[in-house]
Amino acid sequence: MTLPPANEDDPQALLYAEGDRLARRLAQTLGGGEADVARAHLLGLSLAVNLVNALLPTVEQVTRHAGKPLHAHLTGDERGRAVIETVTPNGEPHARLPVDDLLDSALYRGGQLHPTVQAHLAQAMHGSEHHATRALAACLKSAPVLDALRRHLTALLKQG
């Protein structure tokens, strides 16, 4: 399943486009047949949406508790790619994080899938949907993914 071209004015479509790009990378790395392409697409989309949807409220909650609240939202950049943007309560831009950078640092090391991530995603490629869901959840909770989220959260808070 290929999504229509992303509209710069629709951040959700831009996020899905990032998931689609990730899915193509995963299909090349993990896939072998037509069924694998469909499963890789589901995994790529799920990873992109879940990682971004985990980071956005976390930024807001952490900054609110720190007494320096920021609003985090998804927007597009000049390349037409999805970007996480933080703004002050006054609406002034604070920091930006391209979603493709987030996905790359959470899942890859040196251009290759992190071994832990690859093990979880390889499990997610086979078996029932329930099995794939459990493997995907384990991937999202894995140390390399959580460490990358922590690094990006820290960087977003320091910028500006």
Beta strands, then each sheet from edge to edge (+ up, - down):
strand 1: 71-76
strand 2: 82-87
strand 3: 93-98
strand 4: 108-109
strand 5: 112-113
sheet 1: 1+ 2- 3+
sheet 2: 4+ 5-
end
